[in-house]
Amino acid sequence: MKHAVLLFFGSFILMLNSSEAHGQGCATTLSPHFSVYTSVSRDGYNIYTAVTMQGYASVFPGPGCNMNTATHHVGAENKLNNVDHWTYSVNGCPTCYFSATNNEQIVGVPGVVYPWVWDGQAICSMVGPFFNGGGSGNLTGCLVPSTEATDDQGFNGSIFRELFKMTVSDTAADSFDNHYVQEYTVTPGTNTCWWSNSGLSQNPGVSNTSWTVGTYSGVAAHNQWGPDAIGWNLSDLDNIVQHGPQNGVTFPCVATIHQGMKIECNANLWYVYNSDDITITVDNHGGNTEEVCRAGECGLEQGFADGWIPLRSEWARTLSVPQRSSPRSTTEKEAK
């Protein structure tokens, strides 16, 4: 069983323009080179925010202004849910490099919106504050997993698909049952089994299939969802081994899909919690075989022979997904 590592969500970098400041009664000019960086991560209901202020200033002294006696420092403001927090660096020389980081956290409640304000400030002992740069936004309280484990459940020969069961969790042992999860394409995939006019997808992806956490194949399963049923049609497999070699395909050939996962916070808001790779490997050495992997968890190689009657199922077919109004249920995901 493989575990996926939760990536930071909503992380972004705000690069701020330089500005100049002139000290009152001093002709000194300060040219700031500072940046403010922010990040947001989640662990179940918990929301973590971080603000970092860092950089340096170029100093151009004017007549009658001795900057040798001046000191600088920087501050990082992290105001989460209207509670203000500042972290300051130590004082140093006017041209020194400074960095300050403030980390905060709050327990989020689904449906509640938490205001967030961030700022970075550079301060001179002679001039006072000579640089500010920040912004603001809103964070929605939502239950989000920190990990997702993938477990291979074996091969279903009737649809020629490998079945995978997923378990979501966090360090607080929260229940994610009855929350919807949905896949999305992180970036277009790759396919070394493809050639022009092959009828295959050169850059495969997913079709936003959704599942309900708390059930596997229609049976109650705490914090689990699935199956994610993944594979190629036998007609496509036959096509690859029969016509691929004369079209430049070398074996084994591999199709890779970059699958992201998000969880429903409410009817109109989803939060990304995980990403993984799906691979389908086709080989013709010592017999025709297909191997399917999700997030590094692989099924056994499955043999197939040319001439199978093609199935109408597609890349990955979701079994026993209950009907629901939001989001609309999907029974197949297509990458062609």
BELCORUR-V888572 format. One record per backbone hydrogen bond with DSSP energy under -0.5 kcal/mol. NH is the residue of the N-H (numbers start at 1). CO is the residue of the C=O. E is the energy in kcal/mol with one decimal. If there is no record, write none. Layout:
BEGIN
nh: <NH | NH>
co: <CO | CO>
e: <E | E>
END
This chain:
BEGIN
nh: <2 | 4 | 6 | 9 | 12 | 14 | 15 | 16 | 21 | 23 | 26 | 29 | 30 | 31 | 32 | 32 | 33 | 35 | 36 | 37 | 38 | 39 | 40 | 41 | 43 | 44 | 46 | 47 | 48 | 49 | 50 | 51 | 52 | 53 | 54 | 55 | 56 | 58 | 60 | 65 | 66 | 67 | 69 | 70 | 72 | 73 | 75 | 76 | 77 | 78 | 79 | 80 | 80 | 81 | 81 | 83 | 84 | 87 | 89 | 92 | 96 | 98 | 100 | 102 | 104 | 106 | 108 | 108 | 111 | 112 | 114 | 115 | 116 | 117 | 118 | 119 | 120 | 121 | 122 | 123 | 124 | 125 | 128 | 130 | 131 | 133 | 135 | 137 | 139 | 141 | 144 | 144 | 146 | 147 | 148 | 149 | 150 | 151 | 153 | 154 | 156 | 157 | 159 | 160 | 161 | 162 | 163 | 164 | 165 | 166 | 167 | 168 | 169 | 173 | 176 | 178 | 179 | 181 | 182 | 183 | 184 | 186 | 186 | 189 | 190 | 192 | 194 | 198 | 211 | 213 | 213 | 214 | 215 | 215 | 216 | 217 | 219 | 221 | 224 | 225 | 226 | 227 | 228 | 229 | 230 | 230 | 231 | 237 | 238 | 239 | 240 | 241 | 242 | 243 | 244 | 244 | 247 | 248 | 249 | 252 | 253 | 255 | 256 | 257 | 258 | 259 | 259 | 260 | 261 | 262 | 263 | 264 | 265 | 266 | 269 | 271 | 273 | 274 | 276 | 278 | 279 | 280 | 281 | 282 | 283 | 286 | 287 | 289 | 290 | 291 | 293 | 294 | 295 | 297 | 298 | 299 | 302 | 304 | 308 | 316 | 317 | 318 | 318 | 322 | 329 | 333>
co: <150 | 148 | 146 | 40 | 38 | 36 | 13 | 14 | 30 | 28 | 23 | 60 | 21 | 58 | 19 | 30 | 56 | 54 | 14 | 52 | 12 | 50 | 9 | 48 | 46 | 144 | 43 | 106 | 41 | 104 | 39 | 102 | 37 | 100 | 35 | 98 | 33 | 31 | 29 | 62 | 64 | 65 | 66 | 67 | 92 | 123 | 121 | 87 | 119 | 85 | 117 | 78 | 83 | 79 | 115 | 80 | 82 | 76 | 74 | 72 | 93 | 55 | 53 | 51 | 49 | 47 | 45 | 106 | 141 | 109 | 139 | 113 | 137 | 79 | 135 | 77 | 133 | 75 | 131 | 73 | 128 | 71 | 124 | 122 | 122 | 120 | 118 | 116 | 114 | 112 | 44 | 142 | 169 | 169 | 4 | 167 | 2 | 165 | 163 | 163 | 161 | 155 | 156 | 156 | 156 | 230 | 154 | 228 | 151 | 225 | 149 | 223 | 147 | 170 | 174 | 213 | 176 | 211 | 262 | 209 | 260 | 184 | 258 | 204 | 256 | 254 | 191 | 195 | 181 | 179 | 211 | 224 | 212 | 224 | 219 | 226 | 216 | 214 | 221 | 166 | 215 | 164 | 164 | 227 | 162 | 228 | 315 | 233 | 234 | 235 | 236 | 237 | 238 | 239 | 239 | 240 | 244 | 245 | 244 | 282 | 282 | 280 | 190 | 278 | 187 | 257 | 276 | 184 | 274 | 182 | 271 | 180 | 269 | 269 | 266 | 263 | 261 | 261 | 259 | 257 | 293 | 255 | 291 | 253 | 289 | 284 | 284 | 283 | 302 | 281 | 279 | 297 | 277 | 294 | 296 | 292 | 290 | 288 | 305 | 333 | 229 | 316 | 331 | 320 | 324 | 316>
e: <-1.4 | -1.7 | -0.8 | -1.1 | -1.4 | -1.3 | -0.6 | -0.6 | -1.0 | -0.9 | -2.2 | -1.8 | -1.5 | -2.8 | -1.5 | -0.7 | -2.9 | -2.6 | -1.4 | -2.7 | -1.3 | -1.7 | -0.6 | -2.2 | -1.8 | -2.8 | -1.8 | -3.2 | -2.9 | -2.5 | -2.0 | -2.1 | -2.8 | -2.8 | -2.1 | -2.2 | -1.5 | -2.8 | -2.3 | -1.5 | -0.5 | -1.0 | -0.9 | -1.4 | -2.6 | -1.7 | -2.6 | -2.6 | -3.2 | -2.7 | -3.0 | -0.9 | -1.4 | -0.5 | -3.1 | -1.5 | -0.6 | -1.9 | -2.7 | -2.3 | -1.6 | -2.9 | -2.4 | -2.6 | -2.5 | -2.0 | -3.2 | -0.7 | -1.1 | -2.5 | -3.6 | -0.5 | -2.8 | -2.5 | -2.6 | -1.6 | -1.3 | -2.4 | -2.1 | -2.9 | -2.2 | -2.7 | -2.5 | -2.4 | -1.1 | -1.7 | -2.0 | -2.5 | -2.8 | -3.2 | -1.2 | -0.6 | -2.3 | -2.0 | -0.6 | -2.9 | -1.7 | -2.6 | -3.2 | -0.5 | -3.3 | -0.7 | -0.8 | -0.9 | -1.8 | -2.9 | -2.9 | -0.9 | -2.9 | -2.4 | -2.3 | -2.6 | -1.9 | -1.6 | -0.5 | -3.1 | -1.8 | -2.5 | -2.7 | -2.4 | -1.9 | -0.7 | -2.4 | -1.9 | -1.4 | -2.6 | -1.1 | -2.1 | -2.6 | -3.0 | -0.5 | -3.0 | -1.0 | -1.0 | -2.9 | -2.3 | -1.8 | -2.7 | -2.2 | -2.2 | -0.5 | -0.6 | -2.0 | -0.8 | -2.7 | -0.7 | -2.6 | -2.3 | -2.8 | -2.0 | -2.3 | -2.2 | -2.3 | -2.4 | -0.5 | -1.8 | -1.6 | -1.5 | -2.4 | -0.6 | -2.3 | -2.3 | -3.1 | -3.0 | -0.6 | -1.0 | -1.9 | -3.2 | -3.0 | -2.4 | -2.7 | -2.8 | -2.9 | -1.5 | -1.0 | -2.6 | -2.7 | -1.6 | -3.1 | -2.9 | -2.1 | -2.3 | -3.0 | -2.8 | -2.2 | -0.6 | -0.7 | -2.5 | -2.0 | -2.4 | -2.6 | -2.5 | -2.3 | -2.3 | -0.6 | -2.6 | -2.8 | -2.0 | -0.9 | -1.7 | -0.9 | -0.5 | -1.2 | -0.6 | -0.6 | -2.7>
END
